[in-house]
Amino acid sequence: MLVSPELADVLSAVVARVRTADGTVPAIPSYDVGERIWNPPIPLLFQYVSGDEHMALTVSFIRKALDETLAVSRLTDTAGAPLRFQPLDFRRIFITDAVLNGLPPHIAQVIASHKDIHTTMGYAAIYPKDAIAAHRAFLARRRALRPPEEYRAVTPEEWDEFLGHFERRKLALGEYGRAYGSDCLHEHACVRCPVLVAPAEKPRLAEIRDNLADRIAEAQREGWLGEVEGLSVSLAAVEEKLDQLDAQQERRDSPVFLGSPTFNQIAARVSNRDNLRPWSLP
C-alpha cells in the first residue's frame, strides 16, 4: 500500500515504540466493544505496556487523547469552534489524500473494503471532477513511464489477425471461448475443454459419445492401454457436457426458471409474426 513520506515516518515511529528487543511486535488480545467478544492475539500497533503486560489501547482512550491534543493545538473549524476529531475521520482523510495524489478510486475502494465505489467517493471529501482529474493525471504519469510503442496505432495486419482469431474459434461443436491470443492445449480433443460452448450440438455430442465407447471397446480388445486411457478422459468430458446440457434444458423448462432469455430464444419468438403472443417482443 502506497503511503506518503509523512505517514511512513509516523508508522515507523509507532512500530519502533512497540517493537520488543527481538524486533517483533507483541501479539496481544483485544476486546471488540461492538461484538462484545475478545479477539485472538494479533500484533496491534496501538498498544502500551503496563508493568510487564502489553495491552491494547481502547477506543475511549484514543478519543480522549485526540481531544487533549486538539485542545493543546487550539485548532478551530470554519465556524471558529474548537476542532473535534473522531477516529473514523482519519479514514476519510487517508482516502481523500490518496485519491488527490493519484491513487485510482477503485484501488482506494479495495483498501477501504467498500462494496460500492460510491461509498469510497463519499469518504473522499472532494468533488467528483477533482477525482476524475486526479485519476487522469495518474494515467498520464503511468503512460509516461511505459514504452511509447504500447500506445501506437494498430496496423491493418494486426487488426485482421485479431478479427481472424474469432473466426478460428468457431469449431464443429460450437464456439470456443478461449481468450484472444491463447492456444488450445487439447489439440483436436476440444470436447475435454470447459470453455467449449456447444448448446445446440447435443445430437453431435451423443454421436461422439457412442463413437468413443466403440473405440474404447476396440482398444480394450487389442490391448491398447494408452489409447483406452486417453479415450476414457474424452468420454468422461462428453458425458459431463451432456449432463450439463440436460440440466440447463431442465431449468429452462421449469416454471420457476427466472433466467434472462438468450438472443436465440428471442429471435425464435419473433421469427414467425403470425404466431406472436401478447408477451412477444414487438
Buried (B, 14 or more C-beta within 10 A) or exposed (E): EEEEEEEEEEEEEBEEEBBEEEEEBBEBEBEEEEEEEEEEEEEBEEBEEEEEEBBBBEBEEEBEEBEEEBEEEEEEEEEEEEEEBEEEEEEBBBBBBBBBEBBBBEBBBEBBEBEEBEEBBEBBBBEEEBBEEBBEEBEEEEEEEEEEEEEEEEEEEEEEEEEEBEEEBEBEBBEBEBEEEEEBEBEEBBBBBEEBBBBEBBEBBEEBBEEBBEBBEEBEEEEBEEBBEBBBBBBEBBBEBBEEBEEEEEEEEEEEEEEEEEEEEEEEBEEEEEEEEEEEEE
